[in-house]
Amino acid sequence: MNNSLISLMLLLPFAGAVLQAASTFPSRRGRGSDRTENDPERDLFRWVAFASSFSSAICGLILLFQMKAGAADPQHIETFSWVGAYSISYALAIDGMSAPVVLLISIVFPILVAAEWLRPRGRQGIHGLLLLVQSSLIGAVCAQDLFLLFFFWSLSAFPIYFLIGIWGGDGREVAAFRSFVSSSMGNALFFGAMLLVYYSSEPRSFLIADLAGRVPPSWGFELLGIKVAVTELSFFLMAMGLVFRAPIWPFHGWFIRSAYQAPASVLVAIVVMGIPVSSLIFMRLSLMLFPQVFSAAATGVVAVGVVNIVMGGLCALAQRELRPLLGYLGLGQLGMLLLGVASPDPAGLVGVVYQQLVSGLALTGLGLLIGIIVERANLDSFGDIKGAEKVTRLGGLAHQAPAAALVAAVACASLLGVPGLGGFISQSLLMIGGYAVNPWAVFVAVVAMIFTAITLLGMYRHAFLGELTPATQSFSDLFSRERLFLIPLVFALVLFGVYPKPMVDLIRPTVAKLMKGGSP
Amino acid sequence: MKELMYLAPEGFLLLTIMGVIIGELGYRGERIRTTGLSVILGLLAALVQVVLLGKYGASSAFSGTFRLDGVAIAFKSISIVLAIYVIGTLQFSREISPRRRGEFLVFALTATTGLSILASSNDLFLIYVALQLVSMSTAMIAGFGTGSVLSAEAAIKYQVLGAVTGFFFLFGTALAFGATGATQLDLIHEAFRSGGVSPLLVSVVWILLFIGLSFHLAVFPFHTWFADALDGAPAPASGFLAVSTRLAGALAFVRIVTEIFGEQGTAIGVQWRILESFDWTKPLAGFVALTLLSGPFLAISQGRARRLVGALAISEAGFLLLGVLVLDLNALAATFFSLIIGLFALLGSFFVIQLLCDDAGHDDLRRLKDEFQARVFESLMLIFFLCALIGIPPMPGFFAKFSLIGAAIDRGRYFLAACGIIAITVNSLAITRLFFNLMGHFAADGSTPASGVVAIKSRRNGFGVRLFLFALLMPLVLAGLFSDPLFRILRVATNSLFGG
């Protein structure tokens, strides 16, 4: 029986985005963007944005609470035929693997809307586009049809381009263009993979569960005299398609530039899209559609993950500004996920799924906090940059803003895997799972994580502890609104650190079934 | 008598043309000019006739020269709808004064009549005549830019190249007639198939007809005129020219390829086989690849909005030709789907560019900064139309691209599929560039636009403009939402090419 609540979760932000777009039409009071700051209509539209995002989140939470623990199969299914001629279905569901990312999106996006509450110009636009990202990411995570997944995944690239291009910093044009070039290439490769899989399966279908094992490994064609197996080529195209949409070294240039230029809320949306969602799609499709190829390529995937951790750690070590630092932390976090994805031990995969949730929460907290700091201090350098005056850096923020310092401490600690926080559980599981097959990779990753620890602790020491600098003399602590949206993040990180059982119980059956070769 | 009924739509179109001429001759400066409304009524009457022709089913008339099948009815309807929309763009044009709109309409209707005849043509001579009617009328329209050297150049370039390539087509027709004694497509096919004609001659006929048709479809390397003509012509003429030549070229290609150079496969209604005596698909594949790739790379380097849209349309021609090359039911249905999307998307794009040109006085991308600020809705519409045209997922045109690239993969043409994917990707980057230029200083810091375009916008943001944009937008949205039933209808229409 169809569960319409899942569609409601998907469509509510979309409806909110449409309403925001409608607000730009001229009315008796003038065009939306011409109205003054205190216009009650503008107030109404931000409440509409928040209500649509929050109600979608409520739908997501209800669906998660209704999920049966111990069940491996997809739940809350809604399906009907969309384009019958090509067997394209509108099929949505949640399983143990997607549940944590649904939870992450449900927590993060209402917060992002709230974070843009006071934007003086183009607020409806930024709210509308963030809602569109929320809708498309929910669709990409819950889609059970490969075409639908591609539809939502490619849709998510457009709002990001506009968000950076319109509301970004001085170099927004280049950042948005590079981001769009990268995502276009990624989408093109993913599209090629999708077509190959569809046209080589018999009978043809786009349902991921139906496609599992339907592409014969021996099926192939000759290209320039070389025999190419469709499964290998499709896997390669799909993986490369996701590489261009995620911060993976050496294709991470767009991500770092976006981190420099995008507003904090947009950066967090990019992080959620590029790290947890892209890794979830990679994991799901690799294990379900190309299990044999993926198994053969596992060492390569781990190597890419390790390189990402090492490069992320080393580059982060060299940073003296908060925004690029966050970008390189993202690289390291994605590397951790890849380390566990290729693990044949269920603990590794459970760790990956858990890490998607907690690293997403920690990076969101840190990202929003960095946005607040940059907005108030008008700079984000925390270290001594050669030749620069002390006035140009942050320092002693904990004296002026203890609440902000607490949030930063919890987020950094979770990213470093300090016991009692979510990151500890996920990283432990990842390491346990990864060590069984690739002890060398785990060893290198641990060493690289030391760089990250040095970086984060150094950043915290310089920016939050120490003496006040001229730039932070008049820094004010978090306002009530900011506390209201940052507290849930801190609470969630602590909760998932001390009581991981419900979530782990939800994830494990799906992962176990997937590893046995069956589709969830 | 029944055969004459088959010509009823064309008859109504001719009556409408006469009505416009008489109306314009009799115009003595009255306040209200009813030409536009009377043309719309005439076109609607012709459209009703087309719908009524559907009851006759697949049949032919005038000794097999004139065919009435699903494709003919679909194309006649599309041509008439195109004419109706062009009247809309004309009403908002500043480039063409009300005094000259009557003349414009006459030529637009003549081209529509040519398209309508072409839709039913089953004879090489009739195809030639119809194509010339379309290209000559459209060339006249291209020269409507008063006092513009570019417009005159566009018209002459189009006219001369159209005539030259027309001669190639005519020479191919003459050779085919000389070798087979027939000009009817099915009879030529029978003669070619019987083996009585040398394969070399078949190849030469194919090459000559291909050159003649490639010009209309702007296939590489016959595409050079296309962007120039669109750039020089007034915006309503650019939209009409871009769509009508695509329609004419694609339709003639489909008819000639399916009737003369293709054979029905064993599984009727699924796919064609190529003529055994001559494999024309290999050279065609090269042209498809070059057209698919040349358009996007031209688009990304253009400095003017109209030229950019023209270059995007060139790459779209590659997709249309891909459908003809792959030759199966889904691919041809997708080609027709692509044409329908292209109709609204190209007209919409040129309409918005027309508005921007009216405001800024040019369409130079580097100087269009802040137009986004002045025209948020229209700029977003332009981006939507272009995205729909090139088929960026999840826009409606994507389903057509998906079908065409999928059909290429299905037939083992992986290289062409890769070219198609590259084309979509590079095209999307070209649109990004356009958007950047439109966006200009739409910054978060509250800075005001540098130019005085905001003052101009209030004059032009009328209800009529939005209504017309909405009328262009809705078919695209509906095609996206109901792509499945639309595809089904187009498959039924395409199936009639097999006599289904």
Interface residues (C-beta under 8 A of the other chain):
Chain A: T24 F25 P26 S33 S81 W82 V83 G84 A85 Y86 R119 P120 R121 G122 F150 F151 S154 L155 Y161 G165 I166 W167 E173 A176 F177 F180 V181 S184 M185 N187 A188 F191 G192 L195 L196 Y198 Y199 F221 L223 P263
Chain B: N330 V376 F377 I392 P393 P394 F399 F402 S403 I405 G406 I409 D410 G412 Y414 A417 A418 I421 I422 I424 T425 S428 L429 T432 R433 F435 F436 M439 F442 A443 A444 D445 G446 N461 S483 D484 F487 R488 R491
